[in-house]
Amino acid sequence: MNFANKLYIVTGAAVDSDIGLAICQSLDEKGARLILVGRRAEALETTLSLLKNKHHKISVFDLSQLDSIAAWAKLLVDDYGAIDGLVHSASFQGYSPLRGITAKQISQYFDVNFSAAVMLVSAFSKAKHFNPNASFVMIGSAAGLRGLKARTLYAASKAALSSMVQSAALELANKSIRVNCVAPAVVDGAKAEIQFKTLGEAQTKLLISSHPLGLSTPKDVANSVCFLLSTLSAKTTGVTLPVDGGFLAG
Ligand SMILES: NC(=O)c1ccc[n+]([C@@H]2O[C@H](COP(=O)([O-])OP(=O)(O)OC[C@H]3O[C@@H](n4cnc5c(N)ncnc54)[C@H](OP(=O)(O)O)[C@@H]3O)[C@@H](O)[C@H]2O)c1
């Protein structure tokens, strides 16, 4: 895989996002130019400092400002040129037991995980915003492909993402834009540690054992993202690719 002279947008690229960072590092190693997106400049600058190449840019932007996404996308294209693809890794994560759900919570999960993804795909599929054979990759979740207690909102927002890539893939095929989703289960890293503390020892053992190949690493997720961005997957569109250590097979 060689991404030299290719330009990609990566949302959720803050240094404290294990997966976003791994995606940036993998694309950087393969020569891509990146625009790193998040709300905290410092966290993006730190990611930047960990990358080998110095030709990357950052863009501080709040993706929950859904009505501003199209104008912001145009500014990026005016400044840096048409993109070869995007990776939407930014997310709102957490637990939402049914007894306490509020309308605000529903917006929090759906705005970033789903609605921002739709607005990004809409904006960057406009004429002159993308280069030939562009590839858009959404980071979904295994939670969107099966039920999980206390995860109703997160899971539903990721299920919506998996549905969106199917319809978008059909609609954008005539522009030769591919749209896919990568769906990790529990990924080794900071988020998993928080989850394990909440669950306690016995439940944690059970959760880990439900991944027969073991937990995926952020690098495993990044490898699948690179595959879907690359020409190796030239005829793959509208799919959700689990990177789940076998979690969904059981
Ligand atoms: N970690 C896991 O075990 C796991 C498992 C399955 C799926 N996933 C998915 O993998 C992706 C990455 O997960 P992660 O745990 O590494 O990172 P994460 O903490 O879920 O989020 C990544 C980044 O998104 C950015 N973000 C959040 N709201 C935003 C907004 N309104 N506008 C712009 N940026 C925003 C945050 O940076 P700022 O605060 O700087 O904006 C945050 O650092 C997510 O889509 C997640 O749902 C993760």
The ligand as a Gaussian input file, in Angstrom:
#p B3LYP/6-31G(d) Opt

LIG

0 1
 N      -11.873000       2.033000      21.820000
 C      -12.626000       0.961000      21.574000
 O      -12.548000      -0.080000      22.245000
 C      -13.581000       0.985000      20.397000
 C      -14.335000      -0.164000      20.103000
 C      -15.196000      -0.131000      19.009000
 C      -15.316000       1.007000      18.234000
 N      -14.587000       2.110000      18.561000
 C      -14.728000       3.292000      17.721000
 O      -13.431000       3.649000      17.252000
 C      -13.334000       5.072000      17.114000
 C      -12.139000       5.587000      17.918000
 O      -12.327000       5.243000      19.270000
 P      -11.345000       5.769000      20.411000
 O      -11.788000       5.079000      21.648000
 O       -9.955000       5.617000      19.978000
 O      -11.615000       7.332000      20.444000
 P      -12.831000       8.221000      21.054000
 O      -12.436000       8.640000      22.398000
 O      -14.135000       7.541000      20.899000
 O      -12.969000       9.508000      20.142000
 C      -11.997000       9.973000      19.328000
 C      -11.982000      11.483000      19.324000
 O      -13.181000      12.040000      18.787000
 C      -13.089000      13.418000      19.011000
 N      -14.427000      14.023000      19.064000
 C      -15.427000      13.718000      19.912000
 N      -16.464000      14.559000      19.705000
 C      -16.092000      15.395000      18.695000
 C      -16.716000      16.488000      18.036000
 N      -17.935000      16.923000      18.397000
 N      -16.058000      17.117000      17.048000
 C      -14.814000      16.738000      16.683000
 N      -14.171000      15.715000      17.284000
 C      -14.795000      15.054000      18.282000
 C      -12.395000      13.579000      20.396000
 O      -11.336000      14.512000      20.312000
 P      -11.591000      16.028000      20.840000
 O      -12.087000      15.899000      22.246000
 O      -10.276000      16.704000      20.736000
 O      -12.613000      16.621000      19.911000
 C      -11.823000      12.171000      20.649000
 O      -10.470000      12.193000      21.015000
 C      -14.683000       5.628000      17.583000
 O      -15.509000       5.840000      16.472000
 C      -15.236000       4.531000      18.452000
 O      -16.635000       4.552000      18.538000
 C      -13.737000       2.140000      19.627000

